Amino acid sequence: MKQPMKPDPKLKEAIAEIKKICEKYDCGGLMMLSSQHHGEYLAHFPTWSKCQWEAGNLRFKAKGKDDGTIVGTVHMLQVFQERCAEWAQGFDQILEMVETKMVITGGPKKL
């Protein structure tokens, strides 16, 4: 039986440092790191954001008058969504080009 791969401690440490930076500056962050065989991901929402992780789910909470945090939260989510969509399209094109030259199987895509 194949043993599951353990996380890369260097990537875990790097993500922890990035999270501290986001906390220090109270800013949102969406980060993907990769080593040769592992990946680590971070979606960080600042304290002012109306969007937070709760019990493994993304939750948007807003009541009453907007003090700018609803607009700010929507802006942050739009920035994340737009950049991710652009990057996804670009990576799709790159992987399609690579697939014309060699067989890629499995997922995440393996050469």
N, C-alpha and C positions, 0 to 999 in steps of 0.2 A: 504494500500500500504506500502510495506517495505521501510524503510528509508535507504539510502545508508550509509555505515559505513564511519565515518570520520577517517582521518589518525591519527596514533598514534603520539602525539607530541614528545614523548621521542625518537622515531625512527627518526623523522624528524630532531631533534636536533643532534642526533648521526651522521646522514648522513652529516649534515652541518659541523660538526667538522672534519669528515673524508675528506670531500672535501677541507677544509682549509689546512689540512696536505698535501694532494696531491698538492695543489697550492704552499704551502711553499717549498716543495722539488721538484717541477716541475716534478712530476712523474705521470704516468698513474695509474688508479685504477679502479677495477671492484669490486663492493661491493654489497652484499645482506644481509640485516638485517631482522630479524623476531622477533616479539613478539608473544604472544599466539594467537592473532587474526589478526595481520596486518603484512605487509611486506613493506620495503622501499628498493629502488635500486639506485645505482649510477654507471654510466660509465663516468669516468673522463679522458680526454685526455690532456696531458701537452702542454704547449705553443709551444714546439719544434716539436710536432707531426704534420705530414702531414694529419692526420685524425682528423676531428672536427665535432661536431654537428652543423648543419645549418638548421634552419626552421624545426626541428623535424626529420631530416635525417642525416645519417652518410655520410660524404663526404671526399674523399681522394684527396688532391690537391698537385701536384708536377710538377714543371717546372724547366727546366735547369739542371745544374750539381748537383749531390747529395753531400751534405756536411755531409752526415752521417745520416741525419734525415729521409730519405726514408727507409734506412736499419733499423734504430732504430724503426721507426713506424711499419714496417712489423714485426720486432721481437716482439714488444709489442702486436700486433694483434695476432700473432701466439701463444704467451704465454696465452693470454686471451682465444683463441679458444681451445687450447689443454687442459687447466685446466677445462674449462667449459664442454668439451666433456667427460673428465674423470669423473667429478663430476656427470654429467647427467647420465652416465652409472651406477655409484654407487648408486645414488638415485633411479633410475629405479629398480635396484635389491632389494633395501631395501623396496620400496613400493610394489613390486610384492610379496615379502615375507610376508609383512603385510596383503596384500589382500588375501593370503591363509588362514589367521586366522580370518579376519573380512571383512565386506562389506565396501568398500570405494566408495562413489558416488560424483558426482559434480566435479567442477574444480574451483580454485585449489582443489586438492583432499581433501575431507572431510570425517571424520570417522563417 
